[in-house]
Amino acid sequence: MSIEDKLRSFVVEIQEGWEVGEITDDVAIIEEGLIDSLAILQLVTFVETEFAVVVSDDDLVAENFGSVAAIAAFVRSRQAVGARPDPS
């Protein structure tokens, strides 16, 4: 299952009334009301746990969490950074 698929499934799990097929990669999940403020906290916890990345307060911007595609790109960038060997 891709990162995008896992994210869509999680959003559907925490927000009733939506189907996985209704959530496209580029839909503005916060602006469109797919998730509310409580759900964004749940989503951050899911992202950290499921994908083994750290999300700081500074990361909580629309550029990183505005859509499924944005979150997936954020996760991939963090995983790539984490996969690099320590230069010291």
C-alpha contacts under 8 A as a table, 3 or more apart, distances in Angstrom:
res1	aa1	res2	aa2	distance
1	M	5	D	5.99
1	M	6	K	6.55
2	S	5	D	5.10
2	S	6	K	6.29
3	I	6	K	5.19
3	I	7	L	6.17
3	I	72	A	5.89
4	E	7	L	5.10
4	E	8	R	6.15
4	E	25	D	7.07
4	E	68	V	6.06
4	E	69	A	6.83
4	E	72	A	6.03
5	D	8	R	5.18
5	D	9	S	6.11
6	K	9	S	5.16
6	K	10	F	6.15
7	L	10	F	5.12
7	L	11	V	6.22
7	L	68	V	6.55
7	L	72	A	7.98
8	R	11	V	5.19
8	R	12	V	6.28
8	R	20	V	5.77
8	R	23	I	6.51
8	R	68	V	7.07
9	S	12	V	5.21
9	S	13	E	6.16
9	S	20	V	6.02
10	F	13	E	4.91
10	F	14	I	6.32
10	F	43	L	7.69
11	V	14	I	5.36
11	V	15	Q	5.92
11	V	34	L	7.59
11	V	35	I	7.32
11	V	43	L	7.56
12	V	15	Q	5.25
12	V	16	E	6.42
12	V	17	G	7.72
12	V	18	W	5.62
12	V	19	E	6.08
12	V	20	V	6.15
13	E	16	E	6.93
14	I	39	A	6.82
15	Q	18	W	6.79
15	Q	34	L	6.96
15	Q	35	I	6.63
15	Q	39	A	7.61
18	W	22	E	6.67
18	W	23	I	7.82
18	W	34	L	7.83
19	E	22	E	5.36
19	E	23	I	7.13
20	V	23	I	5.65
21	G	24	T	7.14
23	I	27	V	6.60
24	T	27	V	5.53
24	T	68	V	7.39
25	D	67	S	6.35
25	D	68	V	4.79
25	D	69	A	4.82
26	D	67	S	5.49
26	D	68	V	6.37
26	D	69	A	5.85
26	D	70	A	7.88
27	V	32	E	7.42
27	V	67	S	5.70
27	V	68	V	7.36
28	A	31	E	5.35
28	A	32	E	5.64
28	A	66	G	5.48
28	A	67	S	4.99
29	I	32	E	5.38
29	I	33	G	6.18
29	I	34	L	4.91
29	I	35	I	6.11
29	I	66	G	6.05
29	I	67	S	5.36
29	I	68	V	7.50
30	I	33	G	5.17
30	I	34	L	5.88
30	I	35	I	5.42
30	I	36	D	6.60
30	I	66	G	6.41
30	I	67	S	7.79
31	E	34	L	7.69
33	G	36	D	6.53
35	I	38	L	7.88
35	I	39	A	5.41
35	I	40	I	6.40
36	D	39	A	5.18
36	D	40	I	6.23
37	S	40	I	5.21
37	S	41	L	6.72
38	L	41	L	5.37
38	L	42	Q	6.56
39	A	42	Q	4.89
39	A	43	L	5.98
40	I	43	L	4.84
40	I	44	V	6.12
41	L	44	V	5.13
41	L	45	T	6.31
42	Q	45	T	5.15
42	Q	46	F	6.13
43	L	46	F	4.95
43	L	47	V	6.09
44	V	47	V	5.07
44	V	48	E	6.18
44	V	55	V	7.02
45	T	48	E	5.18
45	T	49	T	6.10
46	F	49	T	5.16
46	F	50	E	5.62
46	F	51	F	7.93
47	V	50	E	5.36
47	V	51	F	5.60
47	V	52	A	7.36
47	V	53	V	7.01
47	V	75	V	7.64
48	E	51	F	5.74
48	E	52	A	5.19
48	E	53	V	4.81
48	E	54	V	5.59
48	E	55	V	6.63
49	T	52	A	5.34
49	T	53	V	7.30
51	F	75	V	7.03
51	F	79	Q	7.86
52	A	79	Q	7.76
53	V	75	V	6.92
53	V	78	R	6.24
53	V	79	Q	6.63
54	V	78	R	7.86
55	V	59	D	5.98
55	V	60	L	7.54
56	S	59	D	5.21
56	S	60	L	7.06
57	D	60	L	5.51
58	D	61	V	7.17
59	D	64	N	6.55
60	L	64	N	6.61
60	L	65	F	6.49
61	V	64	N	5.54
61	V	65	F	5.99
61	V	66	G	7.28
62	A	65	F	4.90
62	A	66	G	4.13
62	A	67	S	7.76
63	E	66	G	5.93
63	E	70	A	6.34
64	N	67	S	7.81
64	N	70	A	5.08
64	N	71	I	5.35
64	N	73	A	7.60
64	N	74	F	5.66
65	F	68	V	7.39
65	F	70	A	5.76
65	F	71	I	5.03
66	G	70	A	6.10
66	G	71	I	7.22
67	S	70	A	5.06
67	S	71	I	6.23
68	V	71	I	5.19
68	V	72	A	6.09
69	A	72	A	5.12
69	A	73	A	6.12
70	A	73	A	5.14
70	A	74	F	6.14
71	I	74	F	4.98
71	I	75	V	6.11
72	A	75	V	5.06
72	A	76	R	6.12
73	A	76	R	5.10
73	A	77	S	6.10
74	F	77	S	5.17
74	F	78	R	6.20
75	V	78	R	5.16
75	V	79	Q	6.05
76	R	79	Q	5.06
76	R	80	A	6.06
77	S	80	A	5.12
77	S	81	V	6.29
78	R	81	V	5.11
78	R	82	G	6.11
79	Q	82	G	4.97
79	Q	83	A	6.03
80	A	83	A	5.08
80	A	84	R	6.64
81	V	84	R	5.55
82	G	85	P	7.93
